[in-house]
Amino acid sequence: MIPLAHFMFVSAALFCIGIYAVLSKRNAIMILVGIELMLNAAILNLVTFSKHDKFEASGQVFALFAIILAAAAVAVSLAIILNVYKYYRTIDPTKIDNLRN
Amino acid sequence: MDTITQETTCILALVATLMPLLSFAGILLVPGRTDRGAFFSILNISFSLLLSVLVFIKVWDQPVVHQQLEWFTIGNWHFKAGILINNLSALMLLLISLIAALVHIYSLKYMEGDPYLFRYWAYLGLFCFSMFGLVITDSLLLLYMFWELVGFSSYLLIGFWFTRKAAVQANKKAFIMNRLGDLGFLTGIMIIFTQFQTLDISLLFSEGGFVSHATIQNGFWVFSSNKMPDIWLTIAGLAFFFGAAAKSAQFPLHTWLPDAMEGPTSVSSLIHAATMVAAGVFLLGRIYPIFNSEVLLVIAVIGAFTAFMAATIALVQNDIKRILAFSTISQLGFMMLAMGVGAYGSAIFHLITHAFFKCLLFLSAGAVIHEMHHLKEKYKLDIDHQDIRLMGGLRKFMPLTFITMLLAALALIGIPGTSGYLSKDAILIQAFEWSEGQAGFWKVIPYSALITSWLTAFYISRLIFKVFFGRLRLNDICGQTFSLHEAPKIMTYVLVALATFCLFPFFSFNPLHYEHSWIIEGLNVVSNIGRVNIYHTLIPAAVNLFAVLIIYLSFTWYVKRGKSPDLSNSALFRFAENQWYFDKIYQNSFVNGILLLSRSVFAFDKAVVDGFVNLLGRATVLIAGLSQWLDRRVVDGVVNGAGSVTKIIGNFARHFQTGRLQHYLVTMLLIVLSFFIIKYFSQAI
């Protein structure tokens, strides 16, 4: 049996990679990917801790919810990105600064 | 006379008074040509003359006409205004309207072509109105108001040619001198009112009036319950006389009259010879009972002195109008002298006769000046057209003017057969009679009057001979032969009309006895003193005999030999020529004194008052500067400091707002991480 800590390490690693991607990428899609990575790290945690669940796998059910929500969020986000690209001809978030000042 | 006739008479007099006011108002209010108003004025003044004649016929030697109305009330004092016509005012009314009408007609031609002539007619109207009002009013207060108005209209008329500097100076001088006299008049009125509580002339001064009931008891002037030290009676008399002296150009206020000759000659004739200057004498006549013996003595002395002084000045003047002006002063002195010696009737009589012959002298002189002026304009000569040294031989050119002026001059000298003889000898005789009862020194007064009348004979014959006899000296000076014309017809008519009034029949049927003159008989309340003493024969004889000699002397000097002894370097001559230095004395003492005073007050004002104000100003500026510094550095500093601190903070905080999503996320992450780290370590500790 794989000890719990391993799952935690993997999850932490995923989260860190996600954060790195979100903070450093100049491409909105890559940021989106980072967000997805962080989401999956969280879901992995949910699934991991459902092992100690005294009830019927509610963590896994919640994970499923989260996955569906993430999918929906990705769909919306992609649509926004597409529109942003249409409008600004770029998807670099540092260049989209119309509201500045 | 019953009340109804009294009322009619009053209304007649009132209308006569108001007609000239109508011309004044009408001419000024109705716009039109600048020379409008001549016929309107003449019409009005003629109407006034007609009414005056009616009033005179009704009133002369009849009971006094007196009507009054409530005017205003102060506290318990009721002031009344009304009309009081006795023989004196009826006579004055007639005299003024007659002379005014004649002068109006004369001015028609004399003033012709002058710009803005409507002002002349309007001012004449104002003058006649105030003069009429002055003689008919029954209240001292109203009398004072008309007195002022007369002075004011005289001021306007002297300055009629206001573009001439001399005219402006002269009218200012006349006005100021008259104001000084008005002060005296006002003082008199106030004393009278304090004592008697009324200003009604008929109550005060009529026979058995308040003034005659007031008595002197133990050094107090007592009237019913009022009493004051008796010196006030003298002061009141002197104050009134001072007022009269200013109007009638008596020493020491006489200097304005010669300067007043800057006005048109017709004005000089009407105002400064015949009517206004007689107002002072009229005033003395109106309030005669107020004067006690001391004041009468002062009046006599001043009158005699003025008469003598002015006559000596007239001897050496060269301006035709100035000679006549000094002659007027001299004759007014005679009237004052007569008032002073108690010859009330003779004073008024002389006023009347003098009004006619002096008016005529001026108008004749006006005709001469008119023609000389025409000559000057025609040939563009640079001469003084009033200088008698340039004239001469004018009787050939202007025979009518010559004859009328000669008649007037004879009347002025007092040759038998003229009106002047009657009135002047009346004054001289009464002066001598008066001196009988006086101490030795005062006998000088009648003798000085006698000498004055001889001086008069000289200066007026000098004028006549220089102007009308010999050759026209202008010819010698300019090297040309000029010829003059007789004055325009209208002017000569007026001269002739006035000349008839210089003859005796108008005043007395007996050419030699003034006592039978109707004016003297009408005015003297006391019965005449008959020809009781030697004076009545001796004085006229002496005066006339010597006067004829003097006339002959001046005839030899100015006509026969054509040259007179040159005295122009003698001290006396210069003394007289400079008018006894009165103008210079007044200039140096009063005018310069006042200027000095005003300059020192100005300096005080500048140094102290202005200094204080400026100090205050500077102190305020200093305080303001301080407060400005405080405001700028401290108050503004706090406010600006708060502002800049906020700005610094704002600028600092601004750097966090990069607008980049990822920066915000990093910040968020760091904060969350640090939160957990802190939490972790703090739990660990």
Interface residues (C-beta under 8 A of the other chain):
Chain A: I19 V22 L23 S24 I31 P93 T94 D97 L99 R100
Chain B: G659 R660 L661 Q662 L665 V666 L669
